[in-house]
Amino acid sequence: MIDDMHTVGSAIGPQRCGTVVDQLRSTFGDGLTRPTAWRRTQLAALRRMIIECEVELLDAVCADLGKSY
């Protein structure tokens, strides 16, 4: 189900995209999405985390972009 999307490092292949979109639309249609207040709280926490961990995040991005493939 949708929970497998939350696995760290997982990717959804093209063959599953349609199924995932259908499941997400069904969830939204059923009214199972989170309320606006919850979403705002989550965004505020994300902002706080980005500010608090700015140096670590920038180091990780620089290390990732510096990789040669």
C-alpha positions in Angstrom: 0.0 0.0 0.0 1.1 3.7 0.4 3.3 2.9 3.4 6.0 1.4 1.2 6.6 4.9 -0.2 8.0 5.9 3.2 10.8 3.4 3.1 14.1 5.3 3.2 15.9 5.2 -0.1 13.0 3.5 -1.9 11.9 4.6 -5.3 8.6 3.9 -7.1 9.1 2.5 -10.5 7.1 3.7 -13.5 4.9 0.6 -13.4 3.7 1.5 -9.9 3.1 5.2 -10.4 -0.4 4.8 -11.7 -1.4 2.6 -8.7 0.1 4.9 -6.2 -1.6 8.0 -7.7 -5.0 6.1 -7.6 -4.4 5.2 -4.0 -3.5 8.7 -3.1 -6.6 10.1 -4.9 -8.8 7.6 -3.0 -7.3 8.5 0.3 -7.9 12.2 -0.4 -11.4 11.5 -1.6 -12.2 9.6 1.6 -11.3 12.7 3.6 -8.3 10.9 5.3 -5.9 13.7 4.7 -4.5 15.8 7.6 -6.2 19.0 8.8 -4.7 22.4 7.9 -3.5 23.0 11.4 -1.5 19.7 11.5 0.1 20.6 8.1 1.1 24.1 9.4 2.6 22.5 12.5 4.6 20.1 10.3 5.8 22.9 8.1 6.9 25.0 11.1 8.8 22.0 12.5 10.4 21.4 9.1 11.5 25.1 8.9 12.9 24.9 12.4 14.8 21.7 11.6 16.3 23.3 8.4 17.4 26.3 10.3 18.9 24.3 13.2 20.6 21.8 10.9 21.7 24.2 8.2 25.4 23.4 8.4 24.9 19.7 8.3 22.4 19.9 5.4 24.7 22.1 3.4 27.7 19.8 4.1 25.6 16.8 2.9 24.5 18.6 -0.3 28.0 19.6 -1.1 29.3 16.1 -0.5 26.6 14.7 -2.7 27.0 17.2 -5.5 30.8 16.7 -5.4 30.5 13.0 -6.2 31.6 11.8 -9.6 29.5 9.3 -11.4 
